[in-house]
Amino acid sequence: MNGAARGALIGGVFLAMVGGAGYGVYALVGDTGSGGEGTTALSGGSGPVKEKEAAAAAKAFLDAWASGDERAAADLTNNPAAAQGAVADFRTKAYVSRAVITPGPVNGALVPFTVQAEITYEGVTKPLAYDSQLTVVRGLTSGKPLVDWQPSVLHPQLQKDEKLRAGAPASPPVKAVDRNGEELTPEKYPSLRPVLDQLRQTYGGRAGGSAGAELWIEPAAADAPRRSLLTLVAGEPATLRTYLDAKVQAAAEQAVTKFPEASVVAVMPSTGHVLAVANHRKDGFNAAMTGNRAPGSTMKIVTGEMLLDRGLVAADKQAECTKDVSWGGRTFHNLKNFEDPGATFATSFARSCNTAFIKPIKHVNDDAALADEAREVFGIGLDWKTGVKSTDGKVPVATGAEEAAGYIGQGRITMNPLNVASITATARTGVFRQPLLVAPDLDGRRIATAERRMKPAVQQQLVSMMRLTAKSGTAREAMASVGGDKGAKTGSAEVGGAGEAPDSWFTGFSDDLAAAAMVEGGGHGGEAAGPIVAQVLNSR
C-alpha cells in the first residue's frame, strides 16, 4: 500500500483511507463475508436480522455517510427523508471537513462505531471524536436490512428533531458562579448542564460577553436552549452570579447518584434562594424543576395547614386514624391498613395516616379549599419566574373521591422537588418566598407573592408536627444524622399500575435550609428520597 492509501484491521473490518485531506475520503473494504455475500446480505428476507446482514447494512451506510453521499446513505435507512437531510447537514451545516468512521464488533443487530472528525469554520479546524451506535432492522415492505434511523446515529446526544449546527452562537458564553463566586461548570456539576445552558440563552447577551464560534445541538423546541458540544473560537464570557451554593450543589450531585431517576432541590427558607438542583436520570430531564408527578403524603403539609387554619384540627387534639375511610364512592386505606384510634393530629401527621386527613373533608365543605390554600399561602400556581425554566405545581379544584385523593397528594395534583422544597420553606418561616436561581433585577422579571402569610399559631403547630415526624415518625431513620432544628415529611405516590413501586418523596429542613427529593419508582419516602435529602441538609 503506497502513501496515498493507509489501512488497518479494526473490529473485523478493513478500513482503507485514501488520501489525507478532504471530507470522507476513504472507503470501507471487506466485510465479515466476502464478494457477493455482501450483496446477498442486503437483499430482502424475513425474520430477525442476522449478524451478517447487520454488518453489511452498517458497512454500506457508514461508507456512504463518510464519503458524503447523503442520498445513498439515506436509502439504506428506514427513514430516507429524515436521514438524507441530517447526513447532508453533517457536512454543510455542522461544517465537518473530514470524518473517519470506524465500525466496531457487531452484536446481533447492534453495530457500534467511532467517529473521528474535524470541524472547520472560517479557517479554524478543531477535532471532534465520539462513540455512537446504530441498529439494523428489517424493512417493513422490502424485507431488506436497513439502518433504523434515529438522530442519535449521527451523534449520541441528538434527540428527536434536533440538529447539529456550527457557527457563531446567538448568545455569548457566560461564566456562571455560585453565591460565593466559585465557578460552576457542567464538568464538575453535571446536573447543572441544562440550567447553565438556559442561563446562557437568557442572560448571555445581557451579561456583556462576546460570542465566538462553536458546534452545538439545535433543539427541537424554539424556546429550548442550544447545547454546546465544541468550542471552535473562544468567546469572551461574562460573569453571571447565581444564588446556587457550590458546596450544597456538590452534595446534591453526589446524593442523587445513589438512586436511578432521582431529583433534588435545596432552597433557603429565609430568602427563597435556590441553593442546589440535581438530577440522576437516563433522559437528562430536569425533573427537579420541571417535573410534574403526584407528590403523595408530602402534600399533607398543605392539607394539614389548611385544616389547622380552619380550626378543624389541632396538633395536640385527637384525630381519628382508622384503617380506612370512604368518600365519594371510594375507600382509602393507610399503609398496611394500620390504625391508631387515639392518635393526636400531630401523631397522625408523623405516622402519615391517610384517613386522619380525609375524615375532616365533610366539615371543610368547600371543594376549592385545598386549591385556594395552596395558592394563597404557599404560592403554588402563581407562575414562578426563577430565572430558568420551571414548572408550577398544580392543585386543581376537585370533588368527590378525587378531592379526597388530593388531600393525601394523589389524584390530579402534581409537583416537582422545587415546588415541594418551597412548600417546606414556607412552612418553616410562615411566609412564601418565591424560589429564585438568579437575581430578578438581571432582567426585571416579576416575582410571585402569596396573598397572605400563615397564621403564627398555625405555623407553630405545623412546624412542630414536622419536627415530630423527623424525631419519631416516618422520617426518623432518614433524618437521624441531620443536626440543627430539623423537621420532615415523607411521601409515596402511586402513579403506575398495580404491582409497580410508588414514587418516593421526602422533604425536610434543618435550620435555614430546606430540601425535597423524588425518586421515580423508589418506593416509600424514607427508603430512597429520604437519604438524598439528609445528605443535602448535612452539607451546610
C-alpha positions in Angstrom: 0.0 0.0 0.0 1.6 3.3 -1.1 1.5 6.7 0.6 -1.9 7.5 -1.0 -3.7 4.8 1.0 -3.4 3.5 4.5 -5.3 0.7 6.2 -5.9 -1.0 9.5 -7.9 -4.1 10.6 -10.4 -2.8 13.1 -13.3 -4.9 14.5 -13.0 -7.4 11.7 -13.4 -4.7 9.0 -10.6 -3.5 6.9 -10.6 0.3 6.8 -8.8 1.9 3.9 -8.3 5.7 3.9 -7.4 7.1 0.5 -5.6 10.3 0.6 -5.1 12.6 3.6 -7.4 15.5 3.1 -11.0 16.3 2.3 -14.3 15.2 3.7 -14.8 11.4 3.9 -12.0 10.5 1.5 -11.9 6.8 2.3 -13.7 3.6 1.6 -14.6 0.5 3.7 -13.3 -2.6 2.0 -14.2 -6.1 3.0 -16.7 -7.4 5.5 -17.5 -10.4 7.7 -18.4 -12.0 4.4 -16.8 -11.6 1.0 -17.6 -11.0 -2.6 -21.2 -11.5 -3.4 -22.2 -12.3 0.1 -22.4 -8.5 0.9 -24.9 -8.0 -1.8 -26.9 -11.1 -0.7 -26.9 -9.8 2.8 -28.7 -6.6 1.7 -31.4 -8.4 -0.3 -34.9 -9.0 1.1 -35.5 -11.5 3.7 -37.7 -12.3 6.7 -37.4 -13.0 10.4 -34.9 -11.3 12.8 -31.9 -9.6 11.2 -28.9 -11.8 11.1 -25.4 -10.5 12.2 -24.1 -10.8 8.7 -27.0 -8.7 7.4 -26.4 -6.2 10.1 -22.7 -6.0 9.4 -23.3 -5.5 5.6 -26.0 -2.9 6.1 -23.9 -0.9 8.6 -20.9 -1.1 6.4 -22.8 0.2 3.4 -24.5 3.0 5.4 -21.3 4.2 7.1 -19.4 4.1 3.9 -22.0 6.3 2.2 -22.1 8.7 5.1 -18.4 9.0 5.4 -18.0 9.6 1.6 -20.6 12.4 1.7 -23.2 10.6 -0.4 -26.3 11.5 1.7 -28.7 10.0 -0.9 -27.1 6.6 -0.8 -26.8 6.7 3.0 -30.5 7.7 3.3 -31.7 4.9 1.0 -30.0 2.4 3.4 -32.2 3.6 6.3 -35.9 3.1 7.2 -36.5 6.9 7.0 -34.8 8.2 3.9 -36.3 11.7 4.1 -35.0 12.4 7.6 -31.7 10.7 7.1 -30.8 12.5 3.9 -31.2 15.9 5.4 -29.3 15.0 8.5 -26.4 13.4 6.7 -26.1 16.4 4.3 -26.2 18.9 7.2 -23.4 17.0 8.9 -21.1 18.3 6.2 -22.8 21.6 5.2 -24.2 23.0 8.4 -22.1 21.3 11.1 -19.0 22.1 8.9 -17.4 18.6 9.2 -14.5 18.8 6.9 -13.1 15.4 7.5 -14.5 12.2 9.1 -13.2 8.7 9.8 -15.9 6.3 10.9 -14.8 3.0 12.3 -17.3 0.2 12.9 -16.9 -2.0 16.0 -17.8 -5.6 16.5 -21.4 -6.5 15.5 -23.6 -7.7 18.4 -26.8 -9.1 16.9 -28.4 -6.2 15.1 -26.5 -3.6 17.0 -23.4 -2.0 15.5 -21.2 0.4 17.5 -18.9 2.8 15.8 -16.5 5.6 16.5 -16.3 8.9 14.7 -13.0 10.9 14.4 -13.9 14.1 12.7 -12.7 17.6 12.1 -14.8 20.8 12.2 -13.6 23.6 10.0 -15.2 27.0 10.3 -13.8 30.3 8.9 -10.3 28.9 8.7 -10.3 27.3 12.2 -10.2 23.5 12.5 -10.9 21.5 15.7 -11.1 17.8 16.2 -14.3 16.1 17.3 -14.4 12.5 18.5 -17.3 10.4 19.9 -18.8 6.9 20.0 -22.2 6.1 18.7 -24.2 3.1 17.5 -26.9 2.0 15.1 -29.4 -0.7 15.0 -30.3 -2.6 11.8 -34.0 -3.6 11.3 -35.8 -5.4 8.5 -37.7 -3.1 6.1 -41.5 -3.4 6.6 -42.2 -3.8 2.8 -38.8 -4.7 1.2 -37.6 -7.1 3.9 -34.2 -5.6 3.4 -31.9 -5.0 6.4 -32.0 -1.2 6.9 -30.4 1.2 9.5 -33.1 2.2 12.0 -32.8 5.9 11.6 -32.6 8.0 14.7 -30.9 11.4 15.1 -28.6 9.7 17.7 -27.0 7.7 14.9 -25.4 11.0 13.8 -24.4 12.0 17.3 -25.3 10.2 20.5 -26.6 13.4 22.2 -29.1 14.2 19.4 -32.7 13.6 20.3 -35.8 13.6 18.2 -35.9 16.5 15.7 -32.6 18.0 17.0 -29.8 19.1 14.6 -26.1 19.6 14.6 -25.0 23.1 13.8 -21.8 25.1 13.9 -21.1 28.8 13.6 -21.4 31.9 15.8 -23.9 31.3 18.6 -26.8 33.6 19.2 -25.8 34.0 22.9 -22.3 34.8 24.2 -20.9 32.4 26.7 -21.3 33.1 30.4 -19.1 32.2 33.4 -21.7 31.2 36.0 -20.6 31.4 39.6 -22.2 30.5 42.8 -23.3 32.9 45.6 -19.6 32.9 46.9 -18.0 33.4 43.5 -17.0 29.8 42.8 -17.3 28.9 39.1 -20.0 26.4 38.2 -19.1 24.1 35.3 -21.0 21.2 33.8 -17.9 19.1 34.1 -17.8 19.5 37.8 -21.6 19.7 38.3 -23.2 17.6 35.5 -26.8 18.2 36.7 -26.4 21.9 36.1 -25.8 21.4 32.3 -29.4 22.2 31.3 -29.5 25.0 33.9 -26.3 26.6 32.6 -27.4 26.3 29.0 -30.6 28.2 29.9 -28.7 30.8 31.8 -26.5 31.4 28.8 -29.5 31.6 26.5 -31.4 34.0 28.7 -28.6 36.2 30.1 -25.6 35.8 27.8 -26.5 38.9 25.8 -27.4 41.0 28.9 -24.3 40.0 30.9 -21.9 41.7 28.4 -19.8 38.8 26.9 -18.9 38.4 23.3 -19.7 35.4 21.1 -17.0 33.2 19.5 -17.8 30.1 17.3 -18.8 26.6 18.3 -20.5 23.4 17.4 -23.9 22.9 19.2 -27.1 20.9 19.2 -30.0 22.9 17.9 -33.1 21.9 20.0 -36.4 20.9 18.5 -38.4 23.5 20.6 -37.9 27.1 19.7 -37.6 28.2 23.4 -35.2 25.5 24.4 -31.5 26.4 24.9 -28.8 25.3 22.5 -26.4 22.7 23.9 -22.7 23.5 23.2 -20.6 20.5 22.1 -17.3 22.0 21.0 -15.7 25.5 21.2 -14.1 26.4 17.8 -13.2 30.0 18.7 -13.4 31.1 22.3 -15.7 33.9 23.0 -15.3 36.3 25.9 -17.6 35.1 28.7 -19.3 37.5 31.2 -19.6 36.5 34.8 -23.1 35.7 35.9 -23.7 35.3 39.7 -26.3 32.8 40.8 -27.8 32.0 44.1 -26.6 28.4 44.0 -24.1 27.2 46.6 -21.3 25.0 45.2 -21.0 23.1 48.5 -24.7 22.2 48.6 -24.7 21.5 44.9 -21.8 19.1 45.2 -23.7 17.2 48.0 -26.8 17.1 45.9 -24.9 15.8 42.9 -23.4 13.0 44.9 -26.7 12.2 46.7 -28.8 11.6 43.6 -26.3 9.1 42.2 -27.4 6.6 44.8 -30.7 6.0 43.1 -31.8 6.0 39.4 -34.4 8.5 38.3 -33.7 10.7 41.3 -34.0 14.5 41.6 -33.5 17.0 44.5 -33.7 20.8 45.1 -32.5 22.8 48.1 -33.7 26.3 48.9 -33.0 28.8 51.7 -36.3 29.5 53.6 -35.4 33.0 54.7 -34.8 34.2 51.1 -36.2 31.6 48.6 -32.8 31.3 47.0 -32.3 28.0 45.2 -29.0 26.6 46.5 -28.9 23.3 44.6 -30.6 21.5 41.7 -29.6 17.9 40.9 -30.9 15.0 38.8 -29.7 11.5 38.1 -31.8 10.3 35.1 -31.2 8.5 31.9 -33.2 11.0 29.8 -31.3 14.1 31.1 -34.7 15.7 32.0 -34.6 18.4 34.7 -37.3 16.7 36.7 -36.1 18.6 39.8 -37.5 21.9 38.4 -39.8 20.9 35.5 -41.3 17.6 36.6 -45.0 17.1 37.4 -45.7 14.0 39.4 -48.2 13.3 42.3 -46.3 14.3 45.5 -48.0 11.8 47.8 -48.1 12.5 51.5 -45.7 15.4 51.3 -48.9 17.2 50.3 -50.1 16.7 53.8 -48.1 19.8 54.8 -50.5 21.9 52.8 -53.6 19.9 53.7 -52.6 20.0 57.4 -52.1 23.7 57.3 -55.5 24.2 55.7 -57.2 22.1 58.3 -55.3 23.9 61.1 -56.2 27.2 59.6 -59.9 26.4 59.6 -59.8 25.2 63.1 -60.9 21.7 62.2 -57.9 20.1 63.8 -55.2 20.9 66.3 -51.8 19.4 66.7 -52.5 18.2 70.2 -56.1 17.1 69.7 -57.3 13.7 68.9 -57.8 12.9 65.1 -59.3 9.6 64.2 -56.8 7.4 62.5 -58.8 4.4 61.4 -57.8 1.6 59.0 -59.9 3.1 56.1 -62.3 5.8 55.2 -64.8 6.1 52.3 -65.5 9.3 50.4 -67.1 9.9 47.0 -67.7 6.2 46.5 -64.0 5.2 47.0 -62.3 3.6 50.0 -58.9 4.9 51.1 -56.5 2.9 53.3 -53.5 3.5 55.4 -50.2 1.8 54.6 -50.6 -1.8 55.5 -54.0 -0.9 57.0 -52.5 0.4 60.2 -54.7 2.2 62.7 -54.2 4.4 65.7 -57.7 5.4 67.0 -56.4 7.6 69.9 -53.7 9.4 68.0 -53.5 13.2 68.0 -53.4 15.1 64.7 -49.6 15.6 65.2 -49.1 11.8 65.6 -51.3 11.1 62.6 -49.1 13.5 60.6 -45.9 11.9 61.9 -47.2 8.4 61.1 -48.6 9.6 57.7 -52.1 8.4 58.5 -54.2 9.0 55.3 -57.6 8.5 57.0 -57.0 11.3 59.6 -56.5 13.7 56.8 -59.5 12.6 54.7 -62.1 12.3 57.5 -62.3 16.1 58.1 -63.3 16.7 54.5 -67.0 16.6 55.4 -66.5 19.6 57.7 -64.4 21.6 55.2 -67.5 21.8 52.9 -65.5 23.6 50.2 -64.3 21.9 47.0 -61.8 24.7 46.4 -60.4 24.8 49.9 -57.1 22.9 49.2 -56.5 24.7 45.9 -57.1 28.1 47.5 -54.8 27.4 50.4 -52.0 26.1 48.1 -52.2 29.3 46.1 -52.9 31.9 48.7 -50.5 30.7 51.4 -47.9 28.5 49.6 -47.7 30.4 46.3 -48.5 27.3 44.2 -49.6 28.1 40.7 -48.5 31.7 40.6 -46.2 31.4 37.6 -42.9 31.4 39.3 -40.0 33.2 37.4 -37.0 31.5 38.9 -34.5 32.7 36.2 -34.6 29.4 34.3 -37.4 27.2 33.1 -39.5 25.7 35.9 -42.9 24.1 36.2 -45.5 25.3 38.7 -47.2 22.8 41.0 -50.9 22.2 40.2 -53.7 21.8 42.8 -56.9 21.8 40.8 -60.3 22.2 42.3 -61.8 18.7 42.7 -64.9 17.0 44.1 -65.8 13.6 45.5 -63.2 10.9 45.6 -60.8 13.0 43.6 -61.0 15.7 46.2 -60.2 13.2 49.0 -57.3 11.8 46.9 -55.9 15.4 46.7 -55.8 15.7 50.4 -53.1 13.0 50.5 -51.3 14.1 47.4 -52.8 11.9 44.8 -55.5 12.5 42.1 -54.7 15.3 39.7 -52.2 17.1 42.0 -48.7 17.4 40.5 -45.5 18.8 41.9 -41.7 18.6 41.5 -39.0 18.8 44.1 -38.7 22.6 43.6 -42.4 23.0 44.5 -42.2 20.7 47.5 -39.0 22.3 48.8 -40.7 25.7 48.6 -43.7 24.3 50.5 -41.4 23.2 53.3 -39.6 26.5 53.2 -42.9 28.3 53.6 -43.9 26.0 56.5 -40.6 26.7 58.1 -41.0 30.5 58.1 -44.7 31.0 57.6 -44.1 33.2 54.6 -44.0 32.2 50.9 -40.8 33.5 49.2 -40.7 32.6 45.5 -37.7 30.4 44.7 -35.0 32.3 42.7 -31.9 30.9 41.0 -30.7 34.3 39.8 -31.5 37.9 40.9 -34.7 39.3 39.4 -33.0 42.6 38.6 -31.0 41.0 35.9 -34.0 41.0 33.6 -36.6 42.9 35.6 -38.9 39.8 35.9 -41.8 40.0 38.3 -41.6 37.8 41.4 -44.7 36.0 42.6 -46.1 36.9 46.1 -48.7 35.0 48.0 -51.9 36.6 49.1 -51.5 36.0 52.8 -48.9 34.7 55.3 -49.6 31.7 57.5 -51.2 32.5 60.9 -48.4 32.3 63.5 -50.3 29.7 65.7 -50.9 27.6 62.6 -47.2 27.8 61.5 -46.0 26.9 65.0 -48.2 23.7 65.0 -47.2 22.8 61.5 -43.5 23.0 62.2 -43.9 21.1 65.5 -45.6 18.3 63.6 -42.7 18.2 61.1 -40.2 18.1 64.0 -42.1 15.2 65.5 -42.0 13.4 62.1 -38.2 13.8 62.0 -37.8 12.8 65.6 -40.1 9.8 66.0 -42.2 9.4 62.9 -41.8 8.1 59.4 -38.8 10.3 58.7 -36.9 9.3 61.9 -34.4 6.9 60.3 -33.6 9.2 57.3 -33.2 12.3 59.5 -31.2 10.6 62.3 -27.9 12.0 61.0 -29.2 15.6 60.5 -28.4 18.2 63.1 -29.9 21.5 63.9 -33.5 22.5 64.3 -35.0 19.9 61.9 -38.3 18.6 60.6 -39.5 16.5 57.7 -42.4 14.8 55.9 -42.3 11.5 53.9 -44.4 10.6 50.9 -45.1 7.9 48.5 -47.2 8.3 45.4 -48.9 5.6 43.4 -48.6 6.7 39.8 -48.4 3.4 37.8 -50.5 0.2 37.7 -50.8 -2.5 40.2 -47.6 -4.0 41.2 -45.4 -1.0 40.3 -43.3 0.6 43.0 -44.6 4.0 44.1 -42.6 7.2 43.7 -40.5 8.0 46.7 -40.9 11.6 48.1 -39.2 13.2 51.0 -38.9 16.8 52.2 -37.2 18.3 55.2 -35.5 21.3 56.8 -32.5 21.9 59.1 -32.1 25.5 60.3 -32.2 27.8 57.2 -32.0 25.0 54.6 -34.9 23.1 53.1 -34.8 20.3 50.5 -37.1 17.9 48.7 -36.3 14.9 46.7 -38.2 12.5 44.4 -37.2 9.1 43.1 -39.4 7.6 40.4 -40.4 4.1 41.4 -38.2 4.4 44.5 -40.7 3.0 47.0 -41.6 4.7 50.3 -40.4 8.1 51.1 -37.8 7.2 53.7 -36.2 4.5 51.6 -34.8 6.4 48.7 -35.7 10.1 48.7 -35.0 10.4 52.5 -31.3 9.6 52.3 -30.9 12.1 49.5 -32.5 15.0 51.4 -30.5 14.1 54.5 -27.2 14.3 52.7 -28.1 17.7 51.2 -29.2 19.0 54.6 -25.9 17.9 56.1 -23.9 19.9 53.6 -24.1 23.2 55.4 
